[in-house]
Amino acid sequence: MVVNVNYDDVKTQITELIEAAMRGDKVVITKNGIQIVQLVPMKTARKPKFGSAKGKIKFAPDFNAPLADFNEYMQ
């Protein structure tokens, strides 16, 4: 369902508009007949699951080897 509301009426209907957006309705705010804002609910952030990147990260075999640029400092 699409809910169109005039910019001047938002103050009095904000609670209903937020509830409509959270239900999944498309809430569009217009000013002078032009669509200016669409009200959409936030996506809930998911917490990363511990260990979910296991096997996705690979290190080069020489990862811990000293860099050639530091050879003079290492001696």
PyMOL commands that set and color helices and strands:
alter all, ss='L'
color gray80, all
select helices_A, chain A and resi 7-23+68-74
alter helices_A, ss='H'
color red, helices_A
select strands_A, chain A and resi 2-6+26-31+34-39
alter strands_A, ss='S'
color yellow, strands_A
deselect
rebuild
show_as cartoon
